[in-house]
Amino acid sequence: MSPAKKDYGHHNYPLERIEKAIDWLKSHVNQKIGIVGASTIGTLALTAASYFKDLTLTIGLTPSDFIWQGFMQGNKDGCKEWPVEGESLFSYRGEPRTSSPTSI
């Protein structure tokens, strides 16, 4: 869920990827588009639904009710996960997202 390959953290995932998938599905005659996710991806599903009106079905299994600070995964000083300063779980148009949009 990270912006880079082989980066297993959860930080600044570009919501444009969801937007691009929606556009592709619409261009292939899909009229109803849904998204589903669990845990952190459940939070992604809810966040994407708040950004993109073309998502007509949204299922979030055990999502958070807020957008977390971005975090990395691996092994750093004996920790498996640690926060990334200044980053969010998601980004949109190059900016970290800390809440749903009021207008895009």
Rosetta constraint file for C-alpha pairs under 8 A:
AtomPair CA 1 CA 8 HARMONIC 7.03 0.50
AtomPair CA 1 CA 9 HARMONIC 6.99 0.50
AtomPair CA 1 CA 10 HARMONIC 5.57 0.50
AtomPair CA 1 CA 11 HARMONIC 7.53 0.50
AtomPair CA 1 CA 13 HARMONIC 6.02 0.50
AtomPair CA 2 CA 7 HARMONIC 6.07 0.50
AtomPair CA 2 CA 8 HARMONIC 6.36 0.50
AtomPair CA 2 CA 9 HARMONIC 5.71 0.50
AtomPair CA 2 CA 10 HARMONIC 5.18 0.50
AtomPair CA 2 CA 11 HARMONIC 5.60 0.50
AtomPair CA 2 CA 12 HARMONIC 6.66 0.50
AtomPair CA 2 CA 13 HARMONIC 5.09 0.50
AtomPair CA 3 CA 7 HARMONIC 7.63 0.50
AtomPair CA 3 CA 11 HARMONIC 7.34 0.50
AtomPair CA 3 CA 12 HARMONIC 6.51 0.50
AtomPair CA 3 CA 13 HARMONIC 5.19 0.50
AtomPair CA 3 CA 14 HARMONIC 6.59 0.50
AtomPair CA 8 CA 72 HARMONIC 6.82 0.50
AtomPair CA 8 CA 73 HARMONIC 5.71 0.50
AtomPair CA 8 CA 74 HARMONIC 7.48 0.50
AtomPair CA 9 CA 70 HARMONIC 7.76 0.50
AtomPair CA 9 CA 71 HARMONIC 5.67 0.50
AtomPair CA 9 CA 72 HARMONIC 3.84 0.50
AtomPair CA 9 CA 73 HARMONIC 4.76 0.50
AtomPair CA 9 CA 74 HARMONIC 7.92 0.50
AtomPair CA 9 CA 81 HARMONIC 7.97 0.50
AtomPair CA 10 CA 70 HARMONIC 5.60 0.50
AtomPair CA 10 CA 71 HARMONIC 5.28 0.50
AtomPair CA 10 CA 72 HARMONIC 6.06 0.50
AtomPair CA 10 CA 73 HARMONIC 7.77 0.50
AtomPair CA 10 CA 89 HARMONIC 5.62 0.50
AtomPair CA 11 CA 69 HARMONIC 7.53 0.50
AtomPair CA 11 CA 70 HARMONIC 4.04 0.50
AtomPair CA 11 CA 71 HARMONIC 5.67 0.50
AtomPair CA 11 CA 72 HARMONIC 7.14 0.50
AtomPair CA 11 CA 84 HARMONIC 7.53 0.50
AtomPair CA 11 CA 87 HARMONIC 6.17 0.50
AtomPair CA 11 CA 88 HARMONIC 5.50 0.50
AtomPair CA 11 CA 89 HARMONIC 4.27 0.50
AtomPair CA 11 CA 90 HARMONIC 6.17 0.50
AtomPair CA 12 CA 70 HARMONIC 6.62 0.50
AtomPair CA 12 CA 87 HARMONIC 6.05 0.50
AtomPair CA 12 CA 88 HARMONIC 5.34 0.50
AtomPair CA 12 CA 89 HARMONIC 5.04 0.50
AtomPair CA 12 CA 90 HARMONIC 4.18 0.50
AtomPair CA 12 CA 91 HARMONIC 4.70 0.50
AtomPair CA 12 CA 96 HARMONIC 6.07 0.50
AtomPair CA 12 CA 97 HARMONIC 7.96 0.50
AtomPair CA 13 CA 89 HARMONIC 6.08 0.50
AtomPair CA 13 CA 90 HARMONIC 4.43 0.50
AtomPair CA 13 CA 91 HARMONIC 5.71 0.50
AtomPair CA 14 CA 18 HARMONIC 7.98 0.50
AtomPair CA 14 CA 90 HARMONIC 5.83 0.50
AtomPair CA 14 CA 91 HARMONIC 4.83 0.50
AtomPair CA 14 CA 92 HARMONIC 5.69 0.50
AtomPair CA 14 CA 93 HARMONIC 7.74 0.50
AtomPair CA 14 CA 94 HARMONIC 7.69 0.50
AtomPair CA 15 CA 19 HARMONIC 6.47 0.50
AtomPair CA 15 CA 48 HARMONIC 6.87 0.50
AtomPair CA 15 CA 90 HARMONIC 6.50 0.50
AtomPair CA 15 CA 91 HARMONIC 6.04 0.50
AtomPair CA 15 CA 92 HARMONIC 5.37 0.50
AtomPair CA 16 CA 20 HARMONIC 5.91 0.50
AtomPair CA 16 CA 92 HARMONIC 6.41 0.50
AtomPair CA 16 CA 93 HARMONIC 7.33 0.50
AtomPair CA 17 CA 21 HARMONIC 6.25 0.50
AtomPair CA 18 CA 22 HARMONIC 6.19 0.50
AtomPair CA 18 CA 48 HARMONIC 7.11 0.50
AtomPair CA 19 CA 23 HARMONIC 6.27 0.50
AtomPair CA 19 CA 52 HARMONIC 7.16 0.50
AtomPair CA 20 CA 24 HARMONIC 6.19 0.50
AtomPair CA 21 CA 25 HARMONIC 6.16 0.50
AtomPair CA 22 CA 26 HARMONIC 6.12 0.50
AtomPair CA 22 CA 33 HARMONIC 7.33 0.50
AtomPair CA 22 CA 54 HARMONIC 7.31 0.50
AtomPair CA 22 CA 55 HARMONIC 7.79 0.50
AtomPair CA 23 CA 27 HARMONIC 6.15 0.50
AtomPair CA 24 CA 28 HARMONIC 6.47 0.50
AtomPair CA 25 CA 29 HARMONIC 6.79 0.50
AtomPair CA 25 CA 30 HARMONIC 5.46 0.50
AtomPair CA 25 CA 33 HARMONIC 7.70 0.50
AtomPair CA 26 CA 30 HARMONIC 4.95 0.50
AtomPair CA 26 CA 31 HARMONIC 6.41 0.50
AtomPair CA 32 CA 54 HARMONIC 7.70 0.50
AtomPair CA 32 CA 55 HARMONIC 7.28 0.50
AtomPair CA 32 CA 56 HARMONIC 5.98 0.50
AtomPair CA 32 CA 57 HARMONIC 7.79 0.50
AtomPair CA 33 CA 54 HARMONIC 6.76 0.50
AtomPair CA 33 CA 55 HARMONIC 5.14 0.50
AtomPair CA 33 CA 56 HARMONIC 5.60 0.50
AtomPair CA 33 CA 57 HARMONIC 6.50 0.50
AtomPair CA 34 CA 55 HARMONIC 5.42 0.50
AtomPair CA 34 CA 56 HARMONIC 5.72 0.50
AtomPair CA 34 CA 57 HARMONIC 4.27 0.50
AtomPair CA 34 CA 58 HARMONIC 5.63 0.50
AtomPair CA 34 CA 59 HARMONIC 7.97 0.50
AtomPair CA 35 CA 45 HARMONIC 5.86 0.50
AtomPair CA 35 CA 55 HARMONIC 7.05 0.50
AtomPair CA 35 CA 57 HARMONIC 6.33 0.50
AtomPair CA 35 CA 58 HARMONIC 5.08 0.50
AtomPair CA 35 CA 59 HARMONIC 6.36 0.50
AtomPair CA 36 CA 41 HARMONIC 7.83 0.50
AtomPair CA 36 CA 42 HARMONIC 6.59 0.50
AtomPair CA 36 CA 45 HARMONIC 5.87 0.50
AtomPair CA 36 CA 58 HARMONIC 5.89 0.50
AtomPair CA 36 CA 59 HARMONIC 4.58 0.50
AtomPair CA 36 CA 60 HARMONIC 5.80 0.50
AtomPair CA 36 CA 61 HARMONIC 7.69 0.50
AtomPair CA 37 CA 41 HARMONIC 4.61 0.50
AtomPair CA 37 CA 42 HARMONIC 3.95 0.50
AtomPair CA 37 CA 43 HARMONIC 7.46 0.50
AtomPair CA 37 CA 44 HARMONIC 7.23 0.50
AtomPair CA 37 CA 45 HARMONIC 5.85 0.50
AtomPair CA 37 CA 59 HARMONIC 6.55 0.50
AtomPair CA 37 CA 60 HARMONIC 5.29 0.50
AtomPair CA 37 CA 61 HARMONIC 6.07 0.50
AtomPair CA 38 CA 42 HARMONIC 4.17 0.50
AtomPair CA 38 CA 43 HARMONIC 7.59 0.50
AtomPair CA 38 CA 60 HARMONIC 5.88 0.50
AtomPair CA 38 CA 61 HARMONIC 4.38 0.50
AtomPair CA 38 CA 62 HARMONIC 5.86 0.50
AtomPair CA 38 CA 63 HARMONIC 6.37 0.50
AtomPair CA 39 CA 43 HARMONIC 6.56 0.50
AtomPair CA 39 CA 60 HARMONIC 7.70 0.50
AtomPair CA 39 CA 61 HARMONIC 6.23 0.50
AtomPair CA 39 CA 62 HARMONIC 5.10 0.50
AtomPair CA 39 CA 63 HARMONIC 4.81 0.50
AtomPair CA 39 CA 64 HARMONIC 7.26 0.50
AtomPair CA 40 CA 44 HARMONIC 6.41 0.50
AtomPair CA 40 CA 63 HARMONIC 6.19 0.50
AtomPair CA 40 CA 64 HARMONIC 7.34 0.50
AtomPair CA 41 CA 45 HARMONIC 6.14 0.50
AtomPair CA 41 CA 60 HARMONIC 7.74 0.50
AtomPair CA 41 CA 63 HARMONIC 7.40 0.50
AtomPair CA 42 CA 46 HARMONIC 6.37 0.50
AtomPair CA 42 CA 59 HARMONIC 7.20 0.50
AtomPair CA 42 CA 60 HARMONIC 4.12 0.50
AtomPair CA 42 CA 61 HARMONIC 5.46 0.50
AtomPair CA 42 CA 62 HARMONIC 6.51 0.50
AtomPair CA 42 CA 63 HARMONIC 4.56 0.50
AtomPair CA 42 CA 64 HARMONIC 7.62 0.50
AtomPair CA 43 CA 47 HARMONIC 6.08 0.50
AtomPair CA 43 CA 60 HARMONIC 6.63 0.50
AtomPair CA 43 CA 63 HARMONIC 4.65 0.50
AtomPair CA 43 CA 64 HARMONIC 5.66 0.50
AtomPair CA 43 CA 65 HARMONIC 7.38 0.50
AtomPair CA 43 CA 66 HARMONIC 7.76 0.50
AtomPair CA 43 CA 67 HARMONIC 7.17 0.50
AtomPair CA 44 CA 48 HARMONIC 5.94 0.50
AtomPair CA 44 CA 90 HARMONIC 7.77 0.50
AtomPair CA 45 CA 49 HARMONIC 6.17 0.50
AtomPair CA 45 CA 58 HARMONIC 6.46 0.50
AtomPair CA 45 CA 59 HARMONIC 6.91 0.50
AtomPair CA 45 CA 60 HARMONIC 6.06 0.50
AtomPair CA 46 CA 50 HARMONIC 6.39 0.50
AtomPair CA 46 CA 58 HARMONIC 6.76 0.50
AtomPair CA 46 CA 59 HARMONIC 7.54 0.50
AtomPair CA 46 CA 60 HARMONIC 6.31 0.50
AtomPair CA 46 CA 63 HARMONIC 7.89 0.50
AtomPair CA 47 CA 51 HARMONIC 6.54 0.50
AtomPair CA 47 CA 100 HARMONIC 6.44 0.50
AtomPair CA 48 CA 52 HARMONIC 5.97 0.50
AtomPair CA 49 CA 53 HARMONIC 6.61 0.50
AtomPair CA 49 CA 55 HARMONIC 5.84 0.50
AtomPair CA 49 CA 58 HARMONIC 6.63 0.50
AtomPair CA 50 CA 100 HARMONIC 6.14 0.50
AtomPair CA 50 CA 101 HARMONIC 7.14 0.50
AtomPair CA 51 CA 100 HARMONIC 7.06 0.50
AtomPair CA 51 CA 101 HARMONIC 6.53 0.50
AtomPair CA 51 CA 104 HARMONIC 7.72 0.50
AtomPair CA 66 CA 98 HARMONIC 7.99 0.50
AtomPair CA 66 CA 99 HARMONIC 7.17 0.50
AtomPair CA 67 CA 88 HARMONIC 7.24 0.50
AtomPair CA 67 CA 89 HARMONIC 6.59 0.50
AtomPair CA 67 CA 90 HARMONIC 7.95 0.50
AtomPair CA 67 CA 97 HARMONIC 7.62 0.50
AtomPair CA 67 CA 98 HARMONIC 5.70 0.50
AtomPair CA 67 CA 99 HARMONIC 6.33 0.50
AtomPair CA 68 CA 88 HARMONIC 6.18 0.50
AtomPair CA 68 CA 89 HARMONIC 5.82 0.50
AtomPair CA 68 CA 98 HARMONIC 7.50 0.50
AtomPair CA 69 CA 83 HARMONIC 6.65 0.50
AtomPair CA 69 CA 84 HARMONIC 7.09 0.50
AtomPair CA 69 CA 85 HARMONIC 7.84 0.50
AtomPair CA 69 CA 86 HARMONIC 7.83 0.50
AtomPair CA 69 CA 87 HARMONIC 6.02 0.50
AtomPair CA 69 CA 88 HARMONIC 4.36 0.50
AtomPair CA 69 CA 89 HARMONIC 5.83 0.50
AtomPair CA 69 CA 98 HARMONIC 7.90 0.50
AtomPair CA 70 CA 83 HARMONIC 5.90 0.50
AtomPair CA 70 CA 84 HARMONIC 5.43 0.50
AtomPair CA 70 CA 85 HARMONIC 7.68 0.50
AtomPair CA 70 CA 87 HARMONIC 5.06 0.50
AtomPair CA 70 CA 88 HARMONIC 4.17 0.50
AtomPair CA 70 CA 89 HARMONIC 4.41 0.50
AtomPair CA 70 CA 90 HARMONIC 7.69 0.50
AtomPair CA 71 CA 81 HARMONIC 6.47 0.50
AtomPair CA 71 CA 82 HARMONIC 5.37 0.50
AtomPair CA 71 CA 83 HARMONIC 4.15 0.50
AtomPair CA 71 CA 84 HARMONIC 5.09 0.50
AtomPair CA 71 CA 87 HARMONIC 7.98 0.50
AtomPair CA 71 CA 88 HARMONIC 7.94 0.50
AtomPair CA 71 CA 89 HARMONIC 7.42 0.50
AtomPair CA 72 CA 81 HARMONIC 5.46 0.50
AtomPair CA 72 CA 82 HARMONIC 5.47 0.50
AtomPair CA 72 CA 83 HARMONIC 6.32 0.50
AtomPair CA 72 CA 84 HARMONIC 6.66 0.50
AtomPair CA 73 CA 80 HARMONIC 5.53 0.50
AtomPair CA 73 CA 81 HARMONIC 4.47 0.50
AtomPair CA 73 CA 82 HARMONIC 6.79 0.50
AtomPair CA 74 CA 79 HARMONIC 7.59 0.50
AtomPair CA 74 CA 80 HARMONIC 5.14 0.50
AtomPair CA 74 CA 81 HARMONIC 6.41 0.50
AtomPair CA 75 CA 79 HARMONIC 5.57 0.50
AtomPair CA 75 CA 80 HARMONIC 5.04 0.50
AtomPair CA 75 CA 81 HARMONIC 7.41 0.50
AtomPair CA 76 CA 80 HARMONIC 6.74 0.50
AtomPair CA 76 CA 81 HARMONIC 7.79 0.50
AtomPair CA 76 CA 82 HARMONIC 7.93 0.50
AtomPair CA 84 CA 88 HARMONIC 7.99 0.50
AtomPair CA 86 CA 96 HARMONIC 7.91 0.50
AtomPair CA 87 CA 96 HARMONIC 5.89 0.50
AtomPair CA 88 CA 96 HARMONIC 5.26 0.50
AtomPair CA 88 CA 97 HARMONIC 5.96 0.50
AtomPair CA 88 CA 98 HARMONIC 6.44 0.50
AtomPair CA 89 CA 96 HARMONIC 7.68 0.50
AtomPair CA 89 CA 97 HARMONIC 7.45 0.50
AtomPair CA 90 CA 96 HARMONIC 5.93 0.50
AtomPair CA 90 CA 97 HARMONIC 5.52 0.50
AtomPair CA 90 CA 98 HARMONIC 7.93 0.50
AtomPair CA 91 CA 95 HARMONIC 5.15 0.50
AtomPair CA 91 CA 96 HARMONIC 4.12 0.50
AtomPair CA 91 CA 97 HARMONIC 5.09 0.50
AtomPair CA 92 CA 96 HARMONIC 6.52 0.50
AtomPair CA 92 CA 97 HARMONIC 6.62 0.50
